[in-house]
Structures are given as C-alpha cells and as structure tokens.
Amino acid sequence: MVYNCQFVPLDKEVYCVGFRYGRTKPIVNRKPTLGIVKNNSYWRRFVPDKEKEHIIELRQYASSYYFADTYEEAVKKYNELVNVVYKKYYDLTYKISQNFIGGVPR
C-alpha cells in the first residue's frame, strides 16, 4: 500500500520515494529507500536504515514524498512521479517545436 506523509504508519519499516522538479533541476529526488517514519511533537521525519543517507524532515515539500510497504510499490510510485514531470516537459517541447519554420532543425 502507498501512503502520503499524513497517513504513513509510524515506527514501521517502509520505503520512501519522492520526486519534485524545480525550474532547472530536481528539488526532491528520493529513490526507494528503506527506513522508519518517526514523529516528534512538531513534525514527522524519515530515518533511513543506511547511515550514509540523510534524515528527511517532512515539513517543506512533504507532499512530494510517498511511502510504500514493498519495494515494488515504491518503484511504481517513483516512476509515476517522474513520468508526470517527463510528460509535462515533453508536451512543452513539442508545442515549442511547432513554431519552427521548415521543420525541426537537426
């Protein structure tokens, strides 16, 4: 099952994914990572199992993160998030290319 940051079960191992694109680069780019969501008195945070990974404070851009019970569900959700951005920019570049006179230059 896939959860957003409001409904993710606390203190249970889940996979975290997230993708959000800014004007020129990804602001959030979290590939499937296993960890635990913890709650303190102010906000939730995702604590990865690996020591090298950074803890994510689920405050700013919290809506860009999703959590899944299995790795397969996490991969599927991550690909959906990337595909939304890909389609947006693909459609935009297609519309722009329609303005070339004599076809698209190679």
Secondary structure, 3 states (H helix, E strand, C coil): CEECCCCCCCCCEEEEEEEEECCCCEEEEEEEEEEEEEECCCCEEEEECCCCCCCEEECCCHHHEEEECCHHHHHHHHHHHHHHHHHHHHHHHHHHHCCCCCCCCC
